[in-house]
Structure formats: structure tokens, C-alpha cells
């Protein structure tokens, strides 16, 4: 057999081995990213040392497995109790599927007020419709001003308090930045009730506070507008509570808090925000053995390593393609090196 044919056959075999290895690695690791969060991880109690001892704390923003969250409805409730909240809003993206299961758990967890909600999610802006179980209307991916105004009106007609979420994140996030986020003044004119000033995904929005303060000072804003923090909790293994919205309630309201009481306090702007940005490792991550040291994983370690390498490649898809191209090209210097060694 001629030398060039031998090299070509060897190169094709090399490519087949690479393809086989990649397919096998994806088959072996297909469920490795699905880390099931055990219920016992929520058996703890945390309260930041900056919080008033007798404060009543609300989280206006959270997610469950019904959208892109990692916790079930009950785990979401337990996480909030563990992190010092007295009330919480379920706000999955464009769905209310977790609301009824969450509300059914209210008797089981009387120490926290469970509030239904929807995160109205589009490429122009995100809003939380707080206090409603469902939003039974079509949601446009890139809504016009008129559609946003109509959505606010419809949500309020259903009884919702309307909060604008993480403006600074939305305006900077790659998929959203080119879609003309409404101004704060427009949103106020359209009737929103409040703004998320701090988001535990580490997004802060002091500009909104300054704008609203200036509008109040110039008598251009006569109605209450609340400020809030939202944990926006998705995955408790990598995220932790760093913001709390304190509700300024009367003693009578504090003694028997209900959904209507919390919603009314929001509409009246009776909030104060607390932020503790000191990093702390999430309790859940600290107590979960995330690195499975089973014998089978040790034996199949190269396949897990290959999958991790491809997933973590710079540039994502292009980076992974670059890795594969270099592996294919690597055949020739390796073949030459082995041929050289064989002649020695």
C-alpha cells in the first residue's frame, strides 16, 4: 500500500475515533448537569446582620422548575423561609403553573405569606405582575409601546401590582440591548407601581431612585412608587440571598399579614430596601457533595473531561469546533512522530 493511502486511511480512522469518543461522552454525561437538590439542604436559618430584628421582609422575584428555576414550588418556599423572608412572590417567566401548587402549601408554611405572580418576560423589558395566579393573554416577544401599556392595564384589571424588573440587566443583556427598553418616565406614565432597584443576580439601579426623587421634588409625581429588591432566585447552589425588601406595616397588619395587606403596602410605596453584598458560599452548595466520586465515574473520567472541555470552550460553539479541528490536525504531527520513533 502506498504511503499516502496509508496516511489517509489512518487519518480517517482517527476522525472516526474522535466522533465515536464525542458521541459516547455526550451519551454518558447526558444527565450529569441535572443536579437534583435534596430537600434536607433547606434545613437552616440565615439572617444578615444588617437587617432590623423586627422587620417584615418580602422577596418580589423568584423562580421554580415551572420556568428556568432549579427548585420545586415547595423548595422555593423553604429557601425563602431559611433566608429570613416573611413573604415571597412566585414569578416564573410567562407562566403561572407554580402558583396554585405554591398556594396549596400556605397552611403547611404559615410563617410566610405566599403570593402568586407572573414575570412578564419580553426582549424589551421584564415586569412582575404581583398578586395574580395567571395572565391569560398573549405575550409578544418584542412588544410595541401600545402592547406594553395594554399589558399593564390588563394586569391591573386582574388585580396585579406591576413592578419593573432589573432595568440595568435588561438594557445590558445581549439579547435585549437592541430592543429599546422604555424609559423610567414612560413606565411611570404607563402606570407601573414600582421598580426593582437591586437584584441578587448583582444588578443595581440607583438611577431609577434619582429620577423618581427628582420627579417628586418637582411635583411631577404625585402618586406612591415603591422600590424593591428581588432575589431572582434560580439555582440555590450558586446564588444566595443578598437583598431584602422591608415592608413598613402597621402593628395590626404585622400581626396578621395577608396577600391583600402586602399588595396594598406596595401600592402605597411602604417599602425600604436592604442589601448585603458580602459574598458567602450558598449553604446548599456547601452541604451538597456535588463531585460524585463513584467508581463508574472514575473509570469513565476521560469522557466526562471531554464533555466538560467542549462545554467550557472559549466562544462556546466556535470554541468547541476549534478544539475538534486542532485534534483532527494533530494526527499528522503525531503520526510523523511515531514513524520517527519506529525508525530509531
MIRO-976991 format. One line per field, with one value per residue (C-alpha): x, y, z; residue in three letters; residue number from 0; chain. Coordinates in Angstrom, 1 decimal, always signed. Example, Ala and Ser with C-alpha at 12.3 -4.5 7.8 and 13.67 -1.06 7.14 Angstrom:
c1 +12.3	+13.7;
c2 -4.5	-1.1;
c3 +7.8	+7.1;
residu Ala	Ser;
num 0	1;
chaine A	A;
***
This chain:
c1 +0.0	+1.3	+2.4	-0.2	-3.0	-1.8	-1.8	-5.2	-6.8	-5.1	-6.4	-10.0	-9.8	-8.5	-11.6	-13.9	-12.3	-12.9	-16.5	-17.1	-15.5	-17.6	-20.9	-20.0	-19.1	-22.4	-24.3	-22.5	-22.8	-26.3	-27.8	-24.7	-25.8	-29.1	-28.2	-31.2	-31.5	-32.3	-35.0	-32.8	-30.5	-33.1	-32.9	-31.0	-31.7	-29.8	-30.4	-28.0	-26.6	-27.7	-31.4	-33.6	-34.6	-38.3	-38.6	-41.1	-39.2	-40.6	-39.0	-40.7	-39.0	-38.4	-38.4	-39.3	-38.9	-42.0	-39.8	-36.0	-35.6	-34.0	-36.3	-39.7	-42.6	-42.1	-38.3	-38.7	-40.9	-38.4	-35.5	-37.2	-38.1	-34.5	-33.2	-35.3	-38.3	-41.8	-43.4	-42.5	-43.7	-43.6	-42.8	-42.0	-41.4	-44.7	-46.4	-48.5	-48.1	-46.3	-48.8	-51.6	-49.1	-47.4	-50.7	-51.8	-48.7	-49.7	-51.3	-48.1	-45.9	-47.9	-44.7	-44.5	-47.1	-47.0	-48.0	-48.7	-47.3	-46.0	-42.8	-44.0	-40.8	-40.1	-37.0	-37.9	-38.4	-39.4	-42.2	-43.5	-47.3	-47.6	-50.7	-52.3	-52.4	-52.3	-52.0	-54.3	-53.2	-50.7	-47.3	-45.4	-41.6	-40.9	-44.0	-44.8	-45.3	-49.1	-48.8	-46.8	-49.4	-52.2	-50.4	-50.1	-53.8	-54.8	-52.6	-54.0	-57.6	-56.8	-55.6	-51.9	-49.3	-46.9	-43.2	-40.4	-37.6	-33.8	-33.7	-29.9	-29.6	-32.2	-30.6	-27.2	-28.1	-27.0	-30.4	-32.3	-30.0	-31.0	-34.8	-35.3	-36.2	-38.8	-37.6	-38.4	-40.6	-42.6	-43.1	-44.3	-46.7	-48.0	-48.9	-46.3	-46.4	-42.7	-39.2	-36.8	-33.7	-31.5	-31.4	-29.4	-28.0	-25.8	-27.7	-28.2	-30.2	-29.6	-30.5	-34.2	-34.1	-32.5	-35.1	-38.0	-36.6	-36.2	-39.8	-41.1	-39.1	-40.5	-44.1	-44.2	-45.0	-48.0	-48.6	-46.6	-44.0	-42.2	-38.7	-37.8	-35.0	-35.6	-33.6	-34.5	-33.5	-33.0	-30.3	-29.6	-26.4	-24.7	-26.9	-27.6	-30.0	-28.4	-31.4	-34.5	-37.5	-38.7	-42.5	-43.5	-46.6	-48.8	-48.7	-52.2	-51.0	-47.9	-49.9	-52.0	-50.3	-52.1	-51.7	-54.1	-52.1	-48.8	-50.2	-51.8	-48.5	-46.7	-49.2	-48.8	-45.0	-44.3	-41.0	-37.4	-34.6	-31.6	-28.6	-25.8	-23.3	-20.7	-20.0	-21.0	-21.0	-24.6	-25.4	-26.9	-23.6	-21.5	-23.5	-24.1	-21.4	-21.5	-18.5	-19.7	-16.7	-18.4	-16.2	-18.1	-17.3	-13.7	-13.5	-15.3	-13.4	-11.9	-15.4	-16.6	-13.4	-14.0	-17.6	-16.5	-13.8	-16.2	-18.8	-16.3	-14.5	-14.0	-16.5	-18.9	-19.8	-16.9	-14.5	-15.7	-15.3	-11.8	-10.9	-12.1	-10.2	-7.0	-7.5	-8.0	-4.9	-2.9	-3.0	-0.3	+2.5	+1.7	+1.8	+5.1	+6.5	+5.5	+7.0	+10.2	+10.4	+9.7	+12.8	+15.1;
c2 +0.0	+3.4	+5.7	+8.5	+5.9	+4.5	+8.0	+8.9	+5.7	+6.3	+9.9	+8.8	+6.2	+9.0	+11.1	+8.1	+7.6	+11.3	+11.2	+8.0	+9.4	+12.6	+10.8	+8.4	+11.3	+13.0	+9.8	+9.0	+12.6	+13.4	+13.7	+14.8	+18.5	+17.7	+18.1	+17.1	+19.4	+17.3	+18.7	+18.5	+21.2	+23.8	+22.9	+26.0	+29.6	+32.7	+36.3	+39.1	+41.1	+44.3	+43.5	+45.0	+42.4	+43.1	+43.8	+42.2	+41.1	+40.4	+38.9	+40.2	+37.9	+34.1	+31.1	+27.4	+24.4	+25.6	+28.0	+28.2	+27.7	+24.7	+24.4	+22.9	+25.1	+23.7	+24.1	+27.7	+28.4	+26.6	+28.5	+31.8	+30.8	+29.8	+33.1	+35.3	+36.2	+36.7	+37.0	+35.9	+36.2	+33.3	+34.8	+32.3	+33.5	+33.9	+31.1	+30.7	+27.0	+27.1	+29.5	+27.0	+24.3	+27.1	+28.5	+25.0	+24.9	+28.0	+26.1	+23.9	+27.0	+29.7	+31.6	+33.0	+34.7	+33.0	+35.4	+34.3	+36.2	+36.2	+37.5	+39.1	+38.4	+40.0	+41.3	+44.9	+44.6	+42.3	+43.1	+41.2	+41.1	+40.5	+39.0	+37.2	+33.5	+33.7	+36.2	+34.7	+36.9	+36.5	+37.9	+39.4	+38.7	+42.3	+44.3	+47.8	+50.7	+50.2	+46.5	+47.2	+49.8	+47.3	+44.5	+46.9	+47.7	+44.1	+43.0	+45.8	+44.8	+41.3	+42.8	+42.8	+45.2	+45.9	+46.1	+46.7	+44.2	+44.8	+47.6	+47.7	+44.0	+44.1	+47.1	+45.4	+41.8	+40.7	+39.5	+42.6	+45.5	+46.3	+46.4	+49.9	+49.5	+52.1	+55.0	+55.2	+58.2	+56.3	+53.4	+55.7	+57.4	+54.0	+53.2	+50.9	+50.7	+50.1	+49.3	+46.5	+48.6	+45.7	+42.2	+39.4	+38.5	+41.5	+44.2	+47.6	+50.5	+53.8	+55.8	+55.0	+56.2	+59.6	+60.0	+59.4	+61.7	+64.5	+63.9	+64.1	+67.3	+69.0	+67.8	+65.7	+62.6	+62.7	+59.0	+56.5	+54.3	+51.5	+50.3	+46.7	+44.1	+40.8	+37.7	+36.4	+33.1	+30.3	+28.0	+28.0	+26.0	+29.1	+32.0	+33.4	+35.9	+39.4	+41.7	+42.1	+44.4	+45.5	+46.2	+49.1	+47.6	+48.8	+46.7	+45.3	+44.4	+42.8	+40.6	+39.1	+39.6	+38.6	+38.9	+42.0	+43.7	+43.2	+44.3	+47.4	+48.3	+48.0	+50.3	+52.8	+52.7	+51.4	+49.7	+50.0	+48.0	+46.3	+45.0	+42.8	+42.1	+40.3	+37.1	+33.9	+30.4	+29.2	+26.8	+24.4	+24.2	+23.9	+20.9	+19.1	+16.7	+17.9	+15.8	+12.3	+10.0	+6.8	+4.1	+4.3	+8.0	+7.4	+4.7	+7.0	+10.1	+10.8	+11.1	+13.5	+15.5	+15.7	+16.9	+19.5	+20.7	+21.1	+22.8	+25.2	+26.1	+29.9	+31.2	+28.3	+26.6	+28.2	+27.3	+23.7	+23.5	+24.9	+22.2	+19.5	+21.0	+21.0	+17.4	+16.4	+18.3	+16.8	+13.4	+14.4	+15.6	+12.6	+10.1	+11.7	+11.5	+7.8	+7.0	+8.7	+6.8	+3.5	+4.0	+4.5;
c3 +0.0	-0.9	+1.9	+1.2	+1.1	+4.5	+5.9	+4.5	+6.0	+9.3	+9.3	+8.5	+11.3	+13.6	+12.8	+13.4	+16.8	+17.6	+16.5	+18.5	+21.6	+21.4	+20.9	+23.7	+26.0	+25.4	+25.9	+29.2	+30.6	+29.2	+32.7	+34.6	+34.6	+36.2	+39.9	+42.0	+45.0	+48.1	+50.4	+53.5	+52.2	+53.2	+56.9	+58.0	+59.0	+57.8	+58.5	+57.5	+60.4	+58.7	+58.9	+61.6	+64.1	+63.9	+60.2	+57.8	+54.7	+51.2	+48.1	+45.0	+42.5	+42.4	+40.0	+40.1	+37.9	+36.0	+34.1	+34.4	+38.2	+39.8	+42.8	+43.1	+44.4	+47.9	+47.9	+46.7	+49.8	+52.1	+50.7	+51.4	+55.0	+55.5	+54.3	+56.6	+54.4	+55.8	+52.3	+48.8	+45.2	+42.8	+39.4	+36.7	+33.2	+31.3	+33.3	+36.4	+36.7	+40.0	+41.7	+42.6	+43.9	+46.0	+47.4	+48.4	+50.7	+52.6	+55.5	+55.8	+56.0	+57.9	+58.8	+55.3	+53.1	+49.6	+46.9	+43.3	+40.3	+36.8	+35.3	+32.0	+30.0	+26.6	+24.8	+25.5	+29.3	+32.1	+34.6	+37.6	+37.8	+41.6	+43.2	+40.2	+39.5	+35.8	+32.9	+30.2	+27.3	+24.5	+25.2	+22.3	+22.2	+21.1	+22.2	+21.0	+23.4	+22.9	+23.8	+27.0	+28.0	+27.3	+29.3	+32.3	+32.1	+31.8	+34.7	+36.9	+35.9	+37.2	+40.5	+40.0	+41.4	+38.5	+39.1	+36.5	+36.9	+36.7	+34.2	+34.2	+33.4	+30.7	+29.0	+29.0	+28.4	+24.9	+23.6	+25.0	+24.4	+20.9	+21.6	+23.0	+26.7	+27.7	+29.8	+33.5	+32.8	+30.2	+32.5	+35.3	+32.8	+31.8	+35.4	+36.9	+40.7	+41.5	+40.4	+41.3	+42.4	+43.4	+42.0	+43.7	+40.3	+41.3	+39.3	+41.0	+39.6	+41.6	+38.5	+39.0	+42.6	+41.4	+38.6	+40.9	+43.6	+41.1	+39.8	+43.3	+44.1	+41.0	+41.8	+38.6	+40.6	+42.9	+43.5	+45.5	+43.8	+45.7	+45.5	+46.0	+45.9	+44.2	+44.8	+41.3	+42.7	+40.1	+41.5	+45.2	+44.6	+43.0	+44.2	+47.7	+49.2	+49.3	+49.1	+51.2	+50.8	+54.2	+54.2	+56.5	+58.1	+60.9	+64.1	+63.1	+59.6	+61.0	+63.4	+60.6	+57.3	+54.1	+50.4	+50.2	+53.0	+51.3	+47.9	+49.5	+51.2	+47.8	+46.1	+48.9	+48.5	+52.0	+51.4	+52.4	+50.8	+52.4	+50.5	+51.8	+49.0	+51.2	+49.4	+51.2	+49.8	+49.5	+52.3	+49.7	+47.8	+50.9	+52.1	+48.8	+47.6	+44.0	+42.9	+42.6	+43.3	+42.3	+40.8	+37.5	+37.1	+37.9	+35.2	+32.6	+33.7	+30.2	+28.7	+31.4	+30.9	+27.1	+27.6	+30.1	+27.8	+24.9	+27.1	+28.5	+25.3	+24.8	+22.2	+23.0	+19.7	+17.7	+20.5	+20.5	+16.7	+17.1	+19.6	+17.2	+14.2	+16.2	+17.3	+13.7	+12.6	+15.4	+13.7	+11.2	+13.7	+16.0	+13.0	+11.9	+15.5	+15.9	+12.5	+13.5	+16.8	+14.9	+12.8	+15.7;
residu Unk	Unk	Unk	Unk	Unk	Unk	Unk	Unk	Unk	Unk	Unk	Unk	Unk	Unk	Unk	Unk	Unk	Unk	Unk	Unk	Unk	Unk	Unk	Unk	Unk	Unk	Unk	Unk	Unk	Unk	Unk	Unk	Unk	Unk	Unk	Unk	Unk	Unk	Unk	Unk	Unk	Unk	Unk	Unk	Unk	Unk	Unk	Unk	Unk	Unk	Unk	Unk	Unk	Unk	Unk	Unk	Unk	Unk	Unk	Unk	Unk	Unk	Unk	Unk	Unk	Unk	Unk	Unk	Unk	Unk	Unk	Unk	Unk	Unk	Unk	Unk	Unk	Unk	Unk	Unk	Unk	Unk	Unk	Unk	Unk	Unk	Unk	Unk	Unk	Unk	Unk	Unk	Unk	Unk	Unk	Unk	Unk	Unk	Unk	Unk	Unk	Unk	Unk	Unk	Unk	Unk	Unk	Unk	Unk	Unk	Unk	Unk	Unk	Unk	Unk	Unk	Unk	Unk	Unk	Unk	Unk	Unk	Unk	Unk	Unk	Unk	Unk	Unk	Unk	Unk	Unk	Unk	Unk	Unk	Unk	Unk	Unk	Unk	Unk	Unk	Unk	Unk	Unk	Unk	Unk	Unk	Unk	Unk	Unk	Unk	Unk	Unk	Unk	Unk	Unk	Unk	Unk	Unk	Unk	Unk	Unk	Unk	Unk	Unk	Unk	Unk	Unk	Unk	Unk	Unk	Unk	Unk	Unk	Unk	Unk	Unk	Unk	Unk	Unk	Unk	Unk	Unk	Unk	Unk	Unk	Unk	Unk	Unk	Unk	Unk	Unk	Unk	Unk	Unk	Unk	Unk	Unk	Unk	Unk	Unk	Unk	Unk	Unk	Unk	Unk	Unk	Unk	Unk	Unk	Unk	Unk	Unk	Unk	Unk	Unk	Unk	Unk	Unk	Unk	Unk	Unk	Unk	Unk	Unk	Unk	Unk	Unk	Unk	Unk	Unk	Unk	Unk	Unk	Unk	Unk	Unk	Unk	Unk	Unk	Unk	Unk	Unk	Unk	Unk	Unk	Unk	Unk	Unk	Unk	Unk	Unk	Unk	Unk	Unk	Unk	Unk	Unk	Unk	Unk	Unk	Unk	Unk	Unk	Unk	Unk	Unk	Unk	Unk	Unk	Unk	Unk	Unk	Unk	Unk	Unk	Unk	Unk	Unk	Unk	Unk	Unk	Unk	Unk	Unk	Unk	Unk	Unk	Unk	Unk	Unk	Unk	Unk	Unk	Unk	Unk	Unk	Unk	Unk	Unk	Unk	Unk	Unk	Unk	Unk	Unk	Unk	Unk	Unk	Unk	Unk	Unk	Unk	Unk	Unk	Unk	Unk	Unk	Unk	Unk	Unk	Unk	Unk	Unk	Unk	Unk	Unk	Unk	Unk	Unk	Unk	Unk	Unk	Unk	Unk	Unk	Unk	Unk	Unk	Unk	Unk	Unk	Unk	Unk	Unk;
num 0	1	2	3	4	5	6	7	8	9	10	11	12	13	14	15	16	17	18	19	20	21	22	23	24	25	26	27	28	29	30	31	32	33	34	35	36	37	38	39	40	41	42	43	44	45	46	47	48	49	50	51	52	53	54	55	56	57	58	59	60	61	62	63	64	65	66	67	68	69	70	71	72	73	74	75	76	77	78	79	80	81	82	83	84	85	86	87	88	89	90	91	92	93	94	95	96	97	98	99	100	101	102	103	104	105	106	107	108	109	110	111	112	113	114	115	116	117	118	119	120	121	122	123	124	125	126	127	128	129	130	131	132	133	134	135	136	137	138	139	140	141	142	143	144	145	146	147	148	149	150	151	152	153	154	155	156	157	158	159	160	161	162	163	164	165	166	167	168	169	170	171	172	173	174	175	176	177	178	179	180	181	182	183	184	185	186	187	188	189	190	191	192	193	194	195	196	197	198	199	200	201	202	203	204	205	206	207	208	209	210	211	212	213	214	215	216	217	218	219	220	221	222	223	224	225	226	227	228	229	230	231	232	233	234	235	236	237	238	239	240	241	242	243	244	245	246	247	248	249	250	251	252	253	254	255	256	257	258	259	260	261	262	263	264	265	266	267	268	269	270	271	272	273	274	275	276	277	278	279	280	281	282	283	284	285	286	287	288	289	290	291	292	293	294	295	296	297	298	299	300	301	302	303	304	305	306	307	308	309	310	311	312	313	314	315	316	317	318	319	320	321	322	323	324	325	326	327	328	329	330	331	332	333	334	335	336	337	338	339	340	341	342	343;
chaine A	A	A	A	A	A	A	A	A	A	A	A	A	A	A	A	A	A	A	A	A	A	A	A	A	A	A	A	A	A	A	A	A	A	A	A	A	A	A	A	A	A	A	A	A	A	A	A	A	A	A	A	A	A	A	A	A	A	A	A	A	A	A	A	A	A	A	A	A	A	A	A	A	A	A	A	A	A	A	A	A	A	A	A	A	A	A	A	A	A	A	A	A	A	A	A	A	A	A	A	A	A	A	A	A	A	A	A	A	A	A	A	A	A	A	A	A	A	A	A	A	A	A	A	A	A	A	A	A	A	A	A	A	A	A	A	A	A	A	A	A	A	A	A	A	A	A	A	A	A	A	A	A	A	A	A	A	A	A	A	A	A	A	A	A	A	A	A	A	A	A	A	A	A	A	A	A	A	A	A	A	A	A	A	A	A	A	A	A	A	A	A	A	A	A	A	A	A	A	A	A	A	A	A	A	A	A	A	A	A	A	A	A	A	A	A	A	A	A	A	A	A	A	A	A	A	A	A	A	A	A	A	A	A	A	A	A	A	A	A	A	A	A	A	A	A	A	A	A	A	A	A	A	A	A	A	A	A	A	A	A	A	A	A	A	A	A	A	A	A	A	A	A	A	A	A	A	A	A	A	A	A	A	A	A	A	A	A	A	A	A	A	A	A	A	A	A	A	A	A	A	A	A	A	A	A	A	A	A	A	A	A	A	A	A	A	A	A	A	A	A	A	A	A	A	A	A	A	A	A	A	A	A	A	A	A	A	A	A	A	A	A	A	A;
***
